[in-house]
Amino acid sequence: MAERGEKGSIVSILCDDGARYRDTIFDKDWLAARDLDVAAPRQAISDFFETGRFAG
C-alpha cells in the first residue's frame, strides 16, 4: 500500500478454536430452533478462501 501511495489499515483477526460455541452456533439444531440460516454466509466465506474475493 505504501509503495502505491495508498492509505489504509491492516487488520489481524485472532480466532479461537470455537470449542466454547460447540453447543450453540456449531449445532444445527440450535441454529434451526432460532431460525438462523448460516448457509449463505458460510458459502461467502468458502468462496473468499477459494477466490480471494469477497462478494459481500
NUMARDO-168663 format. One record per atom (N, C-alpha, C, CB): residue number from 1; residue in three letters; atom name; x, y, z. Coordinates in pm, whole numbers. Atoms other than C-alpha are relative to their C-alpha. Glycine has a CB too. Example, Ala and Ser with C-alpha at 12.3 -4.5 7.8 and 13.67 -1.06 7.14 Angstrom:
BEGIN
@nr: 1, rest: ALA, atom: N, x: 89, y: -119, z: 0
@nr: 1, rest: ALA, atom: CA, x: 1230, y: -450, z: 780
@nr: 1, rest: ALA, atom: C, x: 90, y: 120, z: 0
@nr: 1, rest: ALA, atom: CB, x: -99, y: 3, z: 125
@nr: 2, rest: SER, atom: N, x: -82, y: -119, z: -6
@nr: 2, rest: SER, atom: CA, x: 1367, y: -106, z: 714
@nr: 2, rest: SER, atom: C, x: -77, y: 109, z: 73
@nr: 2, rest: SER, atom: CB, x: 41, y: 46, z: -142
! end
This chain:
BEGIN
@nr: 1, rest: MET, atom: N, x: 84, y: -119, z: 0
@nr: 1, rest: MET, atom: CA, x: 0, y: 0, z: 0
@nr: 1, rest: MET, atom: C, x: 87, y: 124, z: 0
@nr: 1, rest: MET, atom: CB, x: -95, y: 0, z: 121
@nr: 2, rest: ALA, atom: N, x: -87, y: -118, z: -9
@nr: 2, rest: ALA, atom: CA, x: 276, y: 241, z: 92
@nr: 2, rest: ALA, atom: C, x: 68, y: 25, z: -134
@nr: 2, rest: ALA, atom: CB, x: 106, y: -19, z: 111
@nr: 3, rest: GLU, atom: N, x: -66, y: -15, z: 130
@nr: 3, rest: GLU, atom: CA, x: 456, y: 177, z: -237
@nr: 3, rest: GLU, atom: C, x: -92, y: 60, z: -105
@nr: 3, rest: GLU, atom: CB, x: 52, y: -134, z: -48
@nr: 4, rest: ARG, atom: N, x: 99, y: -52, z: 96
@nr: 4, rest: ARG, atom: CA, x: 136, y: 261, z: -425
@nr: 4, rest: ARG, atom: C, x: -56, y: 135, z: 43
@nr: 4, rest: ARG, atom: CB, x: -114, y: -99, z: -17
@nr: 5, rest: GLY, atom: N, x: 51, y: -128, z: -50
@nr: 5, rest: GLY, atom: CA, x: 75, y: 575, z: -217
@nr: 5, rest: GLY, atom: C, x: -138, y: -9, z: 60
@nr: 5, rest: GLY, atom: CB, x: -1, y: 101, z: -111
@nr: 6, rest: GLU, atom: N, x: 133, y: 19, z: -57
@nr: 6, rest: GLU, atom: CA, x: -235, y: 428, z: -62
@nr: 6, rest: GLU, atom: C, x: 5, y: 6, z: 152
@nr: 6, rest: GLU, atom: CB, x: -59, y: -135, z: -45
@nr: 7, rest: LYS, atom: N, x: 14, y: 2, z: -146
@nr: 7, rest: LYS, atom: CA, x: -351, y: 479, z: 292
@nr: 7, rest: LYS, atom: C, x: -104, y: -105, z: 36
@nr: 7, rest: LYS, atom: CB, x: -41, y: 141, z: 55
@nr: 8, rest: GLY, atom: N, x: 97, y: 99, z: -43
@nr: 8, rest: GLY, atom: CA, x: -537, y: 217, z: 487
@nr: 8, rest: GLY, atom: C, x: 44, y: -65, z: 129
@nr: 8, rest: GLY, atom: CB, x: -19, y: -105, z: -108
@nr: 9, rest: SER, atom: N, x: -28, y: 72, z: -124
@nr: 9, rest: SER, atom: CA, x: -537, y: -21, z: 774
@nr: 9, rest: SER, atom: C, x: 30, y: -146, z: -31
@nr: 9, rest: SER, atom: CB, x: -119, y: 11, z: 98
@nr: 10, rest: ILE, atom: N, x: -24, y: 144, z: 4
@nr: 10, rest: ILE, atom: CA, x: -401, y: -367, z: 822
@nr: 10, rest: ILE, atom: C, x: -63, y: -56, z: 127
@nr: 10, rest: ILE, atom: CB, x: 155, y: -34, z: -9
@nr: 11, rest: VAL, atom: N, x: 76, y: 55, z: -111
@nr: 11, rest: VAL, atom: CA, x: -624, y: -578, z: 1042
@nr: 11, rest: VAL, atom: C, x: 38, y: -146, z: 20
@nr: 11, rest: VAL, atom: CB, x: -152, y: 14, z: -24
@nr: 12, rest: SER, atom: N, x: -24, y: 140, z: -34
@nr: 12, rest: SER, atom: CA, x: -543, y: -902, z: 1219
@nr: 12, rest: SER, atom: C, x: -119, y: -51, z: 81
@nr: 12, rest: SER, atom: CB, x: 133, y: -18, z: 79
@nr: 13, rest: ILE, atom: N, x: 108, y: 62, z: -75
@nr: 13, rest: ILE, atom: CA, x: -816, y: -1132, z: 1341
@nr: 13, rest: ILE, atom: C, x: 55, y: -127, z: 63
@nr: 13, rest: ILE, atom: CB, x: -123, y: -32, z: -92
@nr: 14, rest: LEU, atom: N, x: -49, y: 116, z: -72
@nr: 14, rest: LEU, atom: CA, x: -718, y: -1380, z: 1606
@nr: 14, rest: LEU, atom: C, x: -121, y: -84, z: 42
@nr: 14, rest: LEU, atom: CB, x: 86, y: 41, z: 124
@nr: 15, rest: CYS, atom: N, x: 115, y: 86, z: -26
@nr: 15, rest: CYS, atom: CA, x: -957, y: -1671, z: 1629
@nr: 15, rest: CYS, atom: C, x: 35, y: -109, z: 101
@nr: 15, rest: CYS, atom: CB, x: -50, y: -63, z: -131
@nr: 16, rest: ASP, atom: N, x: -18, y: 117, z: -86
@nr: 16, rest: ASP, atom: CA, x: -1007, y: -1940, z: 1886
@nr: 16, rest: ASP, atom: C, x: -52, y: -122, z: -76
@nr: 16, rest: ASP, atom: CB, x: -74, y: 18, z: 138
@nr: 17, rest: ASP, atom: N, x: 43, y: 122, z: 68
@nr: 17, rest: ASP, atom: CA, x: -1095, y: -2299, z: 1803
@nr: 17, rest: ASP, atom: C, x: -151, y: -20, z: 1
@nr: 17, rest: ASP, atom: CB, x: 66, y: -119, z: 62
@nr: 18, rest: GLY, atom: N, x: 145, y: 8, z: -2
@nr: 18, rest: GLY, atom: CA, x: -1464, y: -2238, z: 1874
@nr: 18, rest: GLY, atom: C, x: -58, y: -100, z: 97
@nr: 18, rest: GLY, atom: CB, x: -47, y: -32, z: -134
@nr: 19, rest: ALA, atom: N, x: 49, y: 103, z: -92
@nr: 19, rest: ALA, atom: CA, x: -1487, y: -2501, z: 2147
@nr: 19, rest: ALA, atom: C, x: -114, y: 51, z: 88
@nr: 19, rest: ALA, atom: CB, x: 114, y: -50, z: 88
@nr: 20, rest: ARG, atom: N, x: 105, y: -50, z: -90
@nr: 20, rest: ARG, atom: CA, x: -1699, y: -2275, z: 2367
@nr: 20, rest: ARG, atom: C, x: -134, y: 23, z: -72
@nr: 20, rest: ARG, atom: CB, x: 46, y: 130, z: 64
@nr: 21, rest: TYR, atom: N, x: 123, y: -19, z: 77
@nr: 21, rest: TYR, atom: CA, x: -1954, y: -2241, z: 2085
@nr: 21, rest: TYR, atom: C, x: -57, y: -133, z: -49
@nr: 21, rest: TYR, atom: CB, x: 25, y: 92, z: -118
@nr: 22, rest: ARG, atom: N, x: 38, y: 133, z: 50
@nr: 22, rest: ARG, atom: CA, x: -1986, y: -2617, z: 2023
@nr: 22, rest: ARG, atom: C, x: -148, y: -28, z: 20
@nr: 22, rest: ARG, atom: CB, x: 84, y: -108, z: 69
@nr: 23, rest: ASP, atom: N, x: 140, y: 29, z: -32
@nr: 23, rest: ASP, atom: CA, x: -2329, y: -2632, z: 2188
@nr: 23, rest: ASP, atom: C, x: -97, y: 104, z: -54
@nr: 23, rest: ASP, atom: CB, x: -17, y: -11, z: 149
@nr: 24, rest: THR, atom: N, x: 88, y: -104, z: 53
@nr: 24, rest: THR, atom: CA, x: -2464, y: -2324, z: 2013
@nr: 24, rest: THR, atom: C, x: 21, y: 17, z: -149
@nr: 24, rest: THR, atom: CB, x: 24, y: 134, z: 74
@nr: 25, rest: ILE, atom: N, x: -8, y: -33, z: 143
@nr: 25, rest: ILE, atom: CA, x: -2351, y: -2182, z: 1679
@nr: 25, rest: ILE, atom: C, x: 51, y: -112, z: -89
@nr: 25, rest: ILE, atom: CB, x: 86, y: 119, z: -18
@nr: 26, rest: PHE, atom: N, x: -44, y: 114, z: 81
@nr: 26, rest: PHE, atom: CA, x: -2192, y: -2509, z: 1567
@nr: 26, rest: PHE, atom: C, x: -100, y: -115, z: 4
@nr: 26, rest: PHE, atom: CB, x: 136, y: -49, z: 48
@nr: 27, rest: ASP, atom: N, x: 102, y: 104, z: -14
@nr: 27, rest: ASP, atom: CA, x: -2509, y: -2706, z: 1649
@nr: 27, rest: ASP, atom: C, x: -116, y: 30, z: -94
@nr: 27, rest: ASP, atom: CB, x: -49, y: -10, z: 149
@nr: 28, rest: LYS, atom: N, x: 106, y: -22, z: 99
@nr: 28, rest: LYS, atom: CA, x: -2752, y: -2739, z: 1357
@nr: 28, rest: LYS, atom: C, x: -138, y: 13, z: 64
@nr: 28, rest: LYS, atom: CB, x: -1, y: -112, z: -102
@nr: 29, rest: ASP, atom: N, x: 130, y: -8, z: -67
@nr: 29, rest: ASP, atom: CA, x: -3047, y: -2798, z: 1590
@nr: 29, rest: ASP, atom: C, x: -18, y: 133, z: 74
@nr: 29, rest: ASP, atom: CB, x: -16, y: -117, z: 99
@nr: 30, rest: TRP, atom: N, x: 4, y: -130, z: -70
@nr: 30, rest: TRP, atom: CA, x: -2964, y: -2488, z: 1798
@nr: 30, rest: TRP, atom: C, x: -28, y: 111, z: -99
@nr: 30, rest: TRP, atom: CB, x: 133, y: 27, z: 76
@nr: 31, rest: LEU, atom: N, x: 21, y: -102, z: 103
@nr: 31, rest: LEU, atom: CA, x: -2945, y: -2277, z: 1483
@nr: 31, rest: LEU, atom: C, x: -144, y: -7, z: -54
@nr: 31, rest: LEU, atom: CB, x: 101, y: -18, z: -116
@nr: 32, rest: ALA, atom: N, x: 136, y: 17, z: 54
@nr: 32, rest: ALA, atom: CA, x: -3272, y: -2421, z: 1346
@nr: 32, rest: ALA, atom: C, x: -105, y: 47, z: 99
@nr: 32, rest: ALA, atom: CB, x: -24, y: -146, z: -37
@nr: 33, rest: ALA, atom: N, x: 97, y: -41, z: -101
@nr: 33, rest: ALA, atom: CA, x: -3454, y: -2360, z: 1674
@nr: 33, rest: ALA, atom: C, x: -12, y: 152, z: 8
@nr: 33, rest: ALA, atom: CB, x: 40, y: -55, z: 137
@nr: 34, rest: ARG, atom: N, x: 0, y: -147, z: -1
@nr: 34, rest: ARG, atom: CA, x: -3363, y: -1991, z: 1639
@nr: 34, rest: ARG, atom: C, x: -20, y: 58, z: -138
@nr: 34, rest: ARG, atom: CB, x: 131, y: 51, z: 59
@nr: 35, rest: ASP, atom: N, x: 25, y: -38, z: 138
@nr: 35, rest: ASP, atom: CA, x: -3444, y: -1982, z: 1268
@nr: 35, rest: ASP, atom: C, x: 119, y: 77, z: -59
@nr: 35, rest: ASP, atom: CB, x: -127, y: 85, z: -9
@nr: 36, rest: LEU, atom: N, x: -122, y: -61, z: 52
@nr: 36, rest: LEU, atom: CA, x: -3083, y: -1893, z: 1185
@nr: 36, rest: LEU, atom: C, x: 53, y: -83, z: -116
@nr: 36, rest: LEU, atom: CB, x: 107, y: 14, z: 111
@nr: 37, rest: ASP, atom: N, x: -50, y: 68, z: 118
@nr: 37, rest: ASP, atom: CA, x: -2972, y: -1984, z: 835
@nr: 37, rest: ASP, atom: C, x: 140, y: 54, z: -31
@nr: 37, rest: ASP, atom: CB, x: -96, y: 19, z: -123
@nr: 38, rest: VAL, atom: N, x: -138, y: -43, z: 20
@nr: 38, rest: VAL, atom: CA, x: -2594, y: -1969, z: 802
@nr: 38, rest: VAL, atom: C, x: 59, y: -50, z: -132
@nr: 38, rest: VAL, atom: CB, x: 86, y: -47, z: 116
@nr: 39, rest: ALA, atom: N, x: -50, y: 57, z: 126
@nr: 39, rest: ALA, atom: CA, x: -2568, y: -2133, z: 459
@nr: 39, rest: ALA, atom: C, x: 63, y: 107, z: -89
@nr: 39, rest: ALA, atom: CB, x: -114, y: -69, z: -75
@nr: 40, rest: ALA, atom: N, x: -53, y: -105, z: 88
@nr: 40, rest: ALA, atom: CA, x: -2518, y: -1808, z: 264
@nr: 40, rest: ALA, atom: C, x: 131, y: 60, z: 54
@nr: 40, rest: ALA, atom: CB, x: -104, y: 111, z: -18
@nr: 41, rest: PRO, atom: N, x: -129, y: -51, z: -49
@nr: 41, rest: PRO, atom: CA, x: -2251, y: -1663, z: 497
@nr: 41, rest: PRO, atom: C, x: 112, y: -103, z: -9
@nr: 41, rest: PRO, atom: CB, x: -15, y: 45, z: 144
@nr: 42, rest: ARG, atom: N, x: -103, y: 104, z: 13
@nr: 42, rest: ARG, atom: CA, x: -2068, y: -1996, z: 501
@nr: 42, rest: ARG, atom: C, x: 48, y: -11, z: -143
@nr: 42, rest: ARG, atom: CB, x: -55, y: -136, z: 46
@nr: 43, rest: GLN, atom: N, x: -38, y: 7, z: 141
@nr: 43, rest: GLN, atom: CA, x: -2073, y: -2004, z: 122
@nr: 43, rest: GLN, atom: C, x: 86, y: 119, z: -39
@nr: 43, rest: GLN, atom: CB, x: -124, y: -8, z: -91
@nr: 44, rest: ALA, atom: N, x: -78, y: -121, z: 30
@nr: 44, rest: ALA, atom: CA, x: -1944, y: -1645, z: 103
@nr: 44, rest: ALA, atom: C, x: 143, y: -14, z: 52
@nr: 44, rest: ALA, atom: CB, x: -66, y: 124, z: 62
@nr: 45, rest: ILE, atom: N, x: -134, y: 21, z: -57
@nr: 45, rest: ILE, atom: CA, x: -1653, y: -1736, z: 331
@nr: 45, rest: ILE, atom: C, x: 76, y: -104, z: -83
@nr: 45, rest: ILE, atom: CB, x: -10, y: -46, z: 148
@nr: 46, rest: SER, atom: N, x: -62, y: 103, z: 82
@nr: 46, rest: SER, atom: CA, x: -1581, y: -2051, z: 131
@nr: 46, rest: SER, atom: C, x: 46, y: 56, z: -134
@nr: 46, rest: SER, atom: CB, x: -97, y: -116, z: -22
@nr: 47, rest: ASP, atom: N, x: -35, y: -63, z: 128
@nr: 47, rest: ASP, atom: CA, x: -1586, y: -1852, z: -194
@nr: 47, rest: ASP, atom: C, x: 120, y: 92, z: 15
@nr: 47, rest: ASP, atom: CB, x: -120, y: 79, z: -55
@nr: 48, rest: PHE, atom: N, x: -113, y: -90, z: -25
@nr: 48, rest: PHE, atom: CA, x: -1349, y: -1596, z: -42
@nr: 48, rest: PHE, atom: C, x: 131, y: -78, z: 7
@nr: 48, rest: PHE, atom: CB, x: -23, y: 79, z: 129
@nr: 49, rest: PHE, atom: N, x: -123, y: 77, z: -12
@nr: 49, rest: PHE, atom: CA, x: -1095, y: -1861, z: 51
@nr: 49, rest: PHE, atom: C, x: 39, y: -65, z: -132
@nr: 49, rest: PHE, atom: CB, x: -14, y: -106, z: 107
@nr: 50, rest: GLU, atom: N, x: -29, y: 61, z: 130
@nr: 50, rest: GLU, atom: CA, x: -1124, y: -2014, z: -296
@nr: 50, rest: GLU, atom: C, x: 48, y: 102, z: -102
@nr: 50, rest: GLU, atom: CB, x: -123, y: -71, z: -53
@nr: 51, rest: THR, atom: N, x: -29, y: -99, z: 103
@nr: 51, rest: THR, atom: CA, x: -1106, y: -1693, z: -499
@nr: 51, rest: THR, atom: C, x: 83, y: 120, z: 47
@nr: 51, rest: THR, atom: CB, x: -128, y: 49, z: -58
@nr: 52, rest: GLY, atom: N, x: -68, y: -119, z: -51
@nr: 52, rest: GLY, atom: CA, x: -958, y: -1429, z: -269
@nr: 52, rest: GLY, atom: C, x: -84, y: 125, z: -13
@nr: 52, rest: GLY, atom: CB, x: 129, y: 20, z: -71
@nr: 53, rest: ARG, atom: N, x: 91, y: -115, z: 17
@nr: 53, rest: ARG, atom: CA, x: -1257, y: -1205, z: -341
@nr: 53, rest: ARG, atom: C, x: -122, y: -18, z: 88
@nr: 53, rest: ARG, atom: CB, x: -42, y: 16, z: -149
@nr: 54, rest: PHE, atom: N, x: 119, y: 4, z: -86
@nr: 54, rest: PHE, atom: CA, x: -1538, y: -1118, z: -104
@nr: 54, rest: PHE, atom: C, x: -112, y: 76, z: -68
@nr: 54, rest: PHE, atom: CB, x: 29, y: 59, z: 141
@nr: 55, rest: ALA, atom: N, x: 114, y: -60, z: 69
@nr: 55, rest: ALA, atom: CA, x: -1871, y: -1053, z: -273
@nr: 55, rest: ALA, atom: C, x: -110, y: 31, z: 99
@nr: 55, rest: ALA, atom: CB, x: -53, y: -93, z: -110
@nr: 56, rest: GLY, atom: N, x: 96, y: -29, z: -105
@nr: 56, rest: GLY, atom: CA, x: -2042, y: -922, z: 40
@nr: 56, rest: GLY, atom: C, x: -70, y: 125, z: -26
@nr: 56, rest: GLY, atom: CB, x: 65, y: 8, z: 131
! end
